[in-house]
Amino acid sequence: MLNLKASRDRTKVKTGKCEGHKSYEETQPELIAEIIRLRRKPQNGKRLSLKKTAEALKEKGFKSCTGKDISLCLVKNIVYKTIEL
């Protein structure tokens, strides 16, 4: 048990993460980049709403990790997590 904890601690120091689900940043970085691109505020207009961003991702064929369409809630979580970084 002690060896496993030491190994997990070394991995966390080296990579920053050891356990848990993989994030969208790790599994689908192109999805993150597309959300950021769509949400970027144009010079002479308004930023796309979260709902319209989700619809645009659906039109482009992006899917969630489970294979379902991208939802408004998922876009919101990704946007607000990206802002915190």
N, CA, C and O atoms as a GROMACS GRO file, in nm:
protein
  340
    1MET      N    1   0.082  -0.119   0.000
    1MET     CA    2   0.000   0.000   0.000
    1MET      C    3   0.087   0.126   0.000
    1MET      O    4   0.056   0.224  -0.069
    2LEU      N    5   0.193   0.122   0.077
    2LEU     CA    6   0.282   0.237   0.085
    2LEU      C    7   0.354   0.261  -0.047
    2LEU      O    8   0.375   0.376  -0.086
    3ASN      N    9   0.391   0.154  -0.117
    3ASN     CA   10   0.457   0.168  -0.246
    3ASN      C   11   0.365   0.231  -0.350
    3ASN      O   12   0.411   0.310  -0.433
    4LEU      N   13   0.237   0.197  -0.346
    4LEU     CA   14   0.142   0.256  -0.441
    4LEU      C   15   0.126   0.405  -0.416
    4LEU      O   16   0.123   0.483  -0.512
    5LYS      N   17   0.117   0.447  -0.291
    5LYS     CA   18   0.104   0.589  -0.260
    5LYS      C   19   0.227   0.666  -0.306
    5LYS      O   20   0.214   0.774  -0.363
    6ALA      N   21   0.344   0.611  -0.281
    6ALA     CA   22   0.467   0.677  -0.324
    6ALA      C   23   0.472   0.690  -0.476
    6ALA      O   24   0.515   0.792  -0.529
    7SER      N   25   0.428   0.586  -0.545
    7SER     CA   26   0.426   0.589  -0.691
    7SER      C   27   0.327   0.693  -0.742
    7SER      O   28   0.356   0.766  -0.837
    8ARG      N   29   0.208   0.700  -0.679
    8ARG     CA   30   0.109   0.801  -0.718
    8ARG      C   31   0.162   0.942  -0.695
    8ARG      O   32   0.143   1.031  -0.778
    9ASP      N   33   0.228   0.962  -0.583
    9ASP     CA   34   0.284   1.094  -0.553
    9ASP      C   35   0.390   1.134  -0.655
    9ASP      O   36   0.394   1.249  -0.697
   10ARG      N   37   0.476   1.041  -0.694
   10ARG     CA   38   0.577   1.070  -0.797
   10ARG      C   39   0.512   1.106  -0.930
   10ARG      O   40   0.555   1.199  -0.998
   11THR      N   41   0.407   1.032  -0.966
   11THR     CA   42   0.338   1.059  -1.092
   11THR      C   43   0.270   1.196  -1.088
   11THR      O   44   0.273   1.269  -1.187
   12LYS      N   45   0.209   1.231  -0.976
   12LYS     CA   46   0.144   1.362  -0.963
   12LYS      C   47   0.244   1.475  -0.975
   12LYS      O   48   0.214   1.578  -1.036
   13VAL      N   49   0.362   1.457  -0.917
   13VAL     CA   50   0.466   1.559  -0.927
   13VAL      C   51   0.514   1.572  -1.071
   13VAL      O   52   0.536   1.683  -1.120
   14LYS      N   53   0.529   1.459  -1.138
   14LYS     CA   54   0.583   1.458  -1.275
   14LYS      C   55   0.482   1.510  -1.378
   14LYS      O   56   0.518   1.592  -1.462
   15THR      N   57   0.358   1.462  -1.372
   15THR     CA   58   0.260   1.496  -1.475
   15THR      C   59   0.149   1.588  -1.427
   15THR      O   60   0.078   1.647  -1.509
   16GLY      N   61   0.132   1.601  -1.295
   16GLY     CA   62   0.027   1.686  -1.242
   16GLY      C   63  -0.104   1.613  -1.219
   16GLY      O   64  -0.195   1.668  -1.158
   17LYS      N   65  -0.115   1.489  -1.265
   17LYS     CA   66  -0.238   1.413  -1.249
   17LYS      C   67  -0.204   1.265  -1.244
   17LYS      O   68  -0.114   1.217  -1.312
   18CYS      N   69  -0.279   1.193  -1.161
   18CYS     CA   70  -0.254   1.050  -1.150
   18CYS      C   71  -0.382   0.969  -1.161
   18CYS      O   72  -0.385   0.865  -1.227
   19GLU      N   73  -0.488   1.016  -1.098
   19GLU     CA   74  -0.610   0.938  -1.091
   19GLU      C   75  -0.726   1.019  -1.149
   19GLU      O   76  -0.713   1.139  -1.173
   20GLY      N   77  -0.838   0.954  -1.171
   20GLY     CA   78  -0.959   1.021  -1.216
   20GLY      C   79  -0.979   1.010  -1.366
   20GLY      O   80  -0.896   0.956  -1.439
   21HIS      N   81  -1.092   1.064  -1.411
   21HIS     CA   82  -1.126   1.063  -1.552
   21HIS      C   83  -1.036   1.158  -1.629
   21HIS      O   84  -0.987   1.257  -1.574
   22LYS      N   85  -1.015   1.127  -1.755
   22LYS     CA   86  -0.941   1.219  -1.840
   22LYS      C   87  -1.031   1.335  -1.878
   22LYS      O   88  -1.151   1.317  -1.900
   23SER      N   89  -0.974   1.453  -1.884
   23SER     CA   90  -1.051   1.572  -1.917
   23SER      C   91  -1.063   1.586  -2.069
   23SER      O   92  -0.996   1.516  -2.144
   24TYR      N   93  -1.151   1.678  -2.111
   24TYR     CA   94  -1.164   1.704  -2.254
   24TYR      C   95  -1.035   1.763  -2.309
   24TYR      O   96  -1.005   1.746  -2.428
   25GLU      N   97  -0.958   1.832  -2.227
   25GLU     CA   98  -0.829   1.885  -2.272
   25GLU      C   99  -0.734   1.772  -2.310
   25GLU      O  100  -0.651   1.788  -2.400
   26GLU      N  101  -0.746   1.659  -2.242
   26GLU     CA  102  -0.659   1.545  -2.271
   26GLU      C  103  -0.713   1.459  -2.385
   26GLU      O  104  -0.636   1.407  -2.466
   27THR      N  105  -0.847   1.445  -2.393
   27THR     CA  106  -0.904   1.354  -2.491
   27THR      C  107  -0.942   1.421  -2.622
   27THR      O  108  -0.927   1.362  -2.729
   28GLN      N  109  -0.991   1.546  -2.616
   28GLN     CA  110  -1.037   1.616  -2.736
   28GLN      C  111  -0.990   1.761  -2.737
   28GLN      O  112  -1.072   1.852  -2.722
   29PRO      N  113  -0.861   1.784  -2.754
   29PRO     CA  114  -0.812   1.924  -2.754
   29PRO      C  115  -0.869   2.006  -2.870
   29PRO      O  116  -0.879   2.128  -2.860
   30GLU      N  117  -0.906   1.939  -2.979
   30GLU     CA  118  -0.964   2.013  -3.092
   30GLU      C  119  -1.102   2.068  -3.057
   30GLU      O  120  -1.141   2.173  -3.109
   31LEU      N  121  -1.176   2.002  -2.970
   31LEU     CA  122  -1.305   2.052  -2.923
   31LEU      C  123  -1.285   2.180  -2.841
   31LEU      O  124  -1.358   2.277  -2.859
   32ILE      N  125  -1.187   2.180  -2.753
   32ILE     CA  126  -1.157   2.298  -2.672
   32ILE      C  127  -1.118   2.415  -2.762
   32ILE      O  128  -1.166   2.527  -2.743
   33ALA      N  129  -1.033   2.389  -2.860
   33ALA     CA  130  -0.988   2.494  -2.951
   33ALA      C  131  -1.105   2.551  -3.030
   33ALA      O  132  -1.112   2.672  -3.052
   34GLU      N  133  -1.197   2.465  -3.074
   34GLU     CA  134  -1.313   2.511  -3.151
   34GLU      C  135  -1.408   2.594  -3.064
   34GLU      O  136  -1.462   2.694  -3.110
   35ILE      N  137  -1.428   2.554  -2.940
   35ILE     CA  138  -1.514   2.632  -2.850
   35ILE      C  139  -1.454   2.770  -2.827
   35ILE      O  140  -1.524   2.871  -2.830
   36ILE      N  141  -1.324   2.775  -2.804
   36ILE     CA  142  -1.258   2.904  -2.783
   36ILE      C  143  -1.270   2.990  -2.908
   36ILE      O  144  -1.295   3.110  -2.899
   37ARG      N  145  -1.254   2.928  -3.026
   37ARG     CA  146  -1.265   3.004  -3.150
   37ARG      C  147  -1.406   3.058  -3.170
   37ARG      O  148  -1.424   3.173  -3.209
   38LEU      N  149  -1.507   2.975  -3.143
   38LEU     CA  150  -1.644   3.018  -3.160
   38LEU      C  151  -1.686   3.125  -3.059
   38LEU      O  152  -1.764   3.214  -3.092
   39ARG      N  153  -1.633   3.116  -2.938
   39ARG     CA  154  -1.671   3.211  -2.833
   39ARG      C  155  -1.592   3.341  -2.838
   39ARG      O  156  -1.626   3.436  -2.766
   40ARG      N  157  -1.488   3.348  -2.921
   40ARG     CA  158  -1.409   3.470  -2.930
   40ARG      C  159  -1.497   3.583  -2.981
   40ARG      O  160  -1.572   3.566  -3.077
   41LYS      N  161  -1.489   3.698  -2.917
   41LYS     CA  162  -1.575   3.810  -2.952
   41LYS      C  163  -1.526   3.877  -3.080
   41LYS      O  164  -1.409   3.916  -3.089
   42PRO      N  165  -1.613   3.889  -3.180
   42PRO     CA  166  -1.572   3.956  -3.304
   42PRO      C  167  -1.559   4.107  -3.281
   42PRO      O  168  -1.612   4.160  -3.183
   43GLN      N  169  -1.489   4.175  -3.370
   43GLN     CA  170  -1.467   4.319  -3.352
   43GLN      C  171  -1.598   4.397  -3.359
   43GLN      O  172  -1.619   4.487  -3.277
   44ASN      N  173  -1.685   4.366  -3.452
   44ASN     CA  174  -1.807   4.446  -3.472
   44ASN      C  175  -1.931   4.365  -3.443
   44ASN      O  176  -2.028   4.374  -3.519
   45GLY      N  177  -1.933   4.289  -3.339
   45GLY     CA  178  -2.050   4.208  -3.312
   45GLY      C  179  -2.052   4.156  -3.170
   45GLY      O  180  -1.973   4.196  -3.085
   46LYS      N  181  -2.145   4.067  -3.149
   46LYS     CA  182  -2.160   4.008  -3.017
   46LYS      C  183  -2.104   3.866  -3.018
   46LYS      O  184  -2.101   3.799  -3.121
   47ARG      N  185  -2.062   3.825  -2.903
   47ARG     CA  186  -2.011   3.688  -2.885
   47ARG      C  187  -2.127   3.591  -2.900
   47ARG      O  188  -2.240   3.622  -2.860
   48LEU      N  189  -2.100   3.472  -2.956
   48LEU     CA  190  -2.203   3.369  -2.965
   48LEU      C  191  -2.248   3.327  -2.826
   48LEU      O  192  -2.166   3.317  -2.734
   49SER      N  193  -2.375   3.302  -2.810
   49SER     CA  194  -2.424   3.252  -2.682
   49SER      C  195  -2.378   3.108  -2.664
   49SER      O  196  -2.332   3.044  -2.759
   50LEU      N  197  -2.391   3.058  -2.543
   50LEU     CA  198  -2.353   2.920  -2.517
   50LEU      C  199  -2.440   2.824  -2.598
   50LEU      O  200  -2.392   2.722  -2.648
   51LYS      N  201  -2.568   2.857  -2.609
   51LYS     CA  202  -2.661   2.772  -2.683
   51LYS      C  203  -2.624   2.767  -2.832
   51LYS      O  204  -2.622   2.660  -2.892
   52LYS      N  205  -2.593   2.882  -2.889
   52LYS     CA  206  -2.556   2.886  -3.031
   52LYS      C  207  -2.420   2.820  -3.054
   52LYS      O  208  -2.396   2.762  -3.160
   53THR      N  209  -2.332   2.829  -2.956
   53THR     CA  210  -2.203   2.761  -2.964
   53THR      C  211  -2.224   2.609  -2.968
   53THR      O  212  -2.162   2.539  -3.047
   54ALA      N  213  -2.313   2.560  -2.880
   54ALA     CA  214  -2.343   2.417  -2.878
   54ALA      C  215  -2.405   2.372  -3.010
   54ALA      O  216  -2.373   2.264  -3.060
   55GLU      N  217  -2.494   2.454  -3.066
   55GLU     CA  218  -2.556   2.420  -3.195
   55GLU      C  219  -2.452   2.418  -3.307
   55GLU      O  220  -2.457   2.331  -3.394
   56ALA      N  221  -2.358   2.513  -3.305
   56ALA     CA  222  -2.253   2.517  -3.408
   56ALA      C  223  -2.162   2.394  -3.398
   56ALA      O  224  -2.120   2.339  -3.500
   57LEU      N  225  -2.133   2.351  -3.276
   57LEU     CA  226  -2.051   2.231  -3.258
   57LEU      C  227  -2.125   2.107  -3.307
   57LEU      O  228  -2.065   2.016  -3.364
   58LYS      N  229  -2.256   2.105  -3.285
   58LYS     CA  230  -2.337   1.993  -3.333
   58LYS      C  231  -2.336   1.987  -3.485
   58LYS      O  232  -2.325   1.879  -3.544
   59GLU      N  233  -2.347   2.104  -3.549
   59GLU     CA  234  -2.343   2.109  -3.696
   59GLU      C  235  -2.209   2.062  -3.751
   59GLU      O  236  -2.203   2.002  -3.858
   60LYS      N  237  -2.102   2.091  -3.678
   60LYS     CA  238  -1.968   2.051  -3.723
   60LYS      C  239  -1.937   1.906  -3.692
   60LYS      O  240  -1.834   1.854  -3.735
   61GLY      N  241  -2.027   1.838  -3.618
   61GLY     CA  242  -2.011   1.695  -3.595
   61GLY      C  243  -1.935   1.657  -3.470
   61GLY      O  244  -1.895   1.542  -3.455
   62PHE      N  245  -1.914   1.751  -3.380
   62PHE     CA  246  -1.845   1.718  -3.255
   62PHE      C  247  -1.938   1.639  -3.165
   62PHE      O  248  -2.058   1.665  -3.160
   63LYS      N  249  -1.881   1.543  -3.094
   63LYS     CA  250  -1.956   1.459  -3.001
   63LYS      C  251  -1.887   1.463  -2.865
   63LYS      O  252  -1.768   1.494  -2.855
   64SER      N  253  -1.963   1.431  -2.760
   64SER     CA  254  -1.906   1.422  -2.626
   64SER      C  255  -1.830   1.290  -2.614
   64SER      O  256  -1.826   1.211  -2.708
   65CYS      N  257  -1.769   1.268  -2.499
   65CYS     CA  258  -1.694   1.144  -2.476
   65CYS      C  259  -1.784   1.021  -2.484
   65CYS      O  260  -1.737   0.912  -2.516
   66THR      N  261  -1.911   1.039  -2.453
   66THR     CA  262  -2.005   0.927  -2.456
   66THR      C  263  -2.068   0.906  -2.593
   66THR      O  264  -2.146   0.813  -2.612
   67GLY      N  265  -2.035   0.992  -2.689
   67GLY     CA  266  -2.087   0.977  -2.824
   67GLY      C  267  -2.215   1.055  -2.850
   67GLY      O  268  -2.273   1.045  -2.958
   68LYS      N  269  -2.261   1.133  -2.752
   68LYS     CA  270  -2.382   1.213  -2.769
   68LYS      C  271  -2.345   1.351  -2.823
   68LYS      O  272  -2.228   1.388  -2.826
   69ASP      N  273  -2.447   1.425  -2.866
   69ASP     CA  274  -2.424   1.562  -2.911
   69ASP      C  275  -2.374   1.648  -2.796
   69ASP      O  276  -2.401   1.621  -2.679
   70ILE      N  277  -2.301   1.752  -2.832
   70ILE     CA  278  -2.250   1.845  -2.732
   70ILE      C  279  -2.368   1.923  -2.674
   70ILE      O  280  -2.448   1.980  -2.749
   71SER      N  281  -2.378   1.926  -2.542
   71SER     CA  282  -2.489   1.995  -2.478
   71SER      C  283  -2.448   2.135  -2.432
   71SER      O  284  -2.329   2.168  -2.425
   72LEU      N  285  -2.548   2.216  -2.403
   72LEU     CA  286  -2.525   2.350  -2.352
   72LEU      C  287  -2.447   2.345  -2.221
   72LEU      O  288  -2.356   2.425  -2.200
   73CYS      N  289  -2.483   2.253  -2.135
   73CYS     CA  290  -2.418   2.239  -2.004
   73CYS      C  291  -2.269   2.205  -2.021
   73CYS      O  292  -2.185   2.258  -1.948
   74LEU      N  293  -2.238   2.118  -2.114
   74LEU     CA  294  -2.099   2.080  -2.138
   74LEU      C  295  -2.018   2.200  -2.188
   74LEU      O  296  -1.906   2.222  -2.143
   75VAL      N  297  -2.076   2.276  -2.280
   75VAL     CA  298  -2.007   2.394  -2.332
   75VAL      C  299  -1.983   2.494  -2.219
   75VAL      O  300  -1.874   2.551  -2.208
   76LYS      N  301  -2.084   2.514  -2.134
   76LYS     CA  302  -2.071   2.607  -2.022
   76LYS      C  303  -1.959   2.563  -1.928
   76LYS      O  304  -1.877   2.645  -1.887
   77ASN      N  305  -1.954   2.435  -1.895
   77ASN     CA  306  -1.849   2.386  -1.806
   77ASN      C  307  -1.711   2.403  -1.867
   77ASN      O  308  -1.617   2.441  -1.796
   78ILE      N  309  -1.697   2.377  -1.994
   78ILE     CA  310  -1.567   2.392  -2.060
   78ILE      C  311  -1.526   2.539  -2.067
   78ILE      O  312  -1.411   2.572  -2.042
   79VAL      N  313  -1.621   2.626  -2.102
   79VAL     CA  314  -1.590   2.769  -2.112
   79VAL      C  315  -1.544   2.825  -1.978
   79VAL      O  316  -1.442   2.893  -1.971
   80TYR      N  317  -1.618   2.798  -1.874
   80TYR     CA  318  -1.584   2.853  -1.744
   80TYR      C  319  -1.461   2.789  -1.683
   80TYR      O  320  -1.392   2.854  -1.605
   81LYS      N  321  -1.432   2.664  -1.716
   81LYS     CA  322  -1.309   2.602  -1.669
   81LYS      C  323  -1.190   2.660  -1.744
   81LYS      O  324  -1.083   2.680  -1.685
   82THR      N  325  -1.206   2.689  -1.873
   82THR     CA  326  -1.098   2.747  -1.954
   82THR      C  327  -1.066   2.888  -1.906
   82THR      O  328  -0.949   2.928  -1.908
   83ILE      N  329  -1.168   2.962  -1.864
   83ILE     CA  330  -1.145   3.098  -1.814
   83ILE      C  331  -1.061   3.094  -1.687
   83ILE      O  332  -0.975   3.179  -1.667
   84GLU      N  333  -1.087   2.996  -1.600
   84GLU     CA  334  -1.013   2.985  -1.474
   84GLU      C  335  -0.866   2.955  -1.498
   84GLU      O  336  -0.781   2.997  -1.419
   85LEU      N  337  -0.835   2.883  -1.606
   85LEU     CA  338  -0.695   2.848  -1.633
   85LEU      C  339  -0.625   2.971  -1.676
   85LEU      O  340  -0.505   2.968  -1.704
   0.00000   0.00000   0.00000
